[in-house]
Amino acid sequence: MSRPGPRPPAPTPARTALAWAPRVVLGALVVALLLVGGTAFRVWQLGRVDERQPVDMIVVLGAAQYDGRPSPVFRARLQHALELYEEGVAPRIVTVGGAAAGDAFTEAQAGEQWLVENGVPGQALLPVDEGSDTFGSFEAVAAVAEGRGWRSAVLVSDPWHSLRSRTMAADVGLEATTSPTKRGPVVQTRETQFRYIVRETGALIYFHLTHGSSDFSDPGLG
């Protein structure tokens, strides 16, 4: 009868860890891809949905302005807000956005001025020019709204900004839906839309992780 050969050495913890490392890395990559892909899909999906309904206020998110004149991106948002107001979605429009260094006007002031020039009575407008980023602006709007008993809002911005805007608004206690503009530079070409979706996907994931400022500059997107 032959004797059994020597038993193979038992795996050490180091060897076990090395054996599992590729699986862990692969699993992490799959999770990351699902997170990024799922977020990008939601950014794209909500950007195609108009949730307008009767609310307390229409909130127009600011964009670049030049000496009090809204940029094409900002003007498209203001035009859409004007249409919602004329449709009777809300009795008032809140314009938001601060000023860059050296600017004589805030984005909120430029938006208010444009709306007055286009027929909206001053008493139906409220500029909120506090906050250095989108989340800070929403915090300021929420504080003003609470003092006046307003809770619900329709948010007006570019399509691919809708999900992050609604997420931030909910985070500060606003009951928000979105009505994205369908005109303007950011919706004119597939390339611009793709860049915007990529930017907003990263910004939204960053906000979920940090709850900090997630406004990333891209001059080509207004």
C-alpha positions, 0 to 999 in steps of 0.5 A: 500500500502506497503512502499518501503524499504530503498535504499541500500547505494551507493557504496563508491569509496573504495568499487568500487576500491576493486571490480575492483582490482581482474579484474585489477590484472588478466588483468595485469597477462594476458598482462604479460603472452602474452608479455613473451609468445610472446617474447619467441615465436619470440626468438624461431622463428627467431632462426630457420631462416637464413637470409643470403644475400649479405652485407657489413660485417659479424659480429661475436659476441664474446663468451668466449675465453681461452688464445686466444683460442675460447671456443666451443661456440665461435668456432662454431660461427667462423666456421659459419662466415667462411662458409659465407665468403667463400660463398661470403656473404660479403668481410670482417668479423668483430669480436667483444668482449672485455676482461674479467679481467685478460685476455691477449686477447680480444674475438675480437682478439681471433676470428681474430686469429682463422680465420687467422689460418683457411685461411681468409686473414688478410685484410678481418678481422677487430677486434672491441674489444670495448664495455663491453656488446653486446649493447656496442659492437654494438655501437662500430661496428656502429661507425667503419662501419660509418667511412668506409661507411658500413651499412649492416651486417649479424650477426652470433651468436647462434640461440636464440641470434638472435632476441636480436642481430638484435634488438640491431643492428637496434637500433644503425643504422645498417641494420642487418639480422641474420644467426645463427649457427646450431652447438655447445654446445648451440644447442645440447640438448633440455634442453640447448635450453630451458634455452637459450630461457628463458634467451634471452626472459628475456634479450630482454624484459629488453632491451626494457624497459631500453635500458641498458646492458642485458647480463645475465651470465649463465656459462652453455651457454658459 
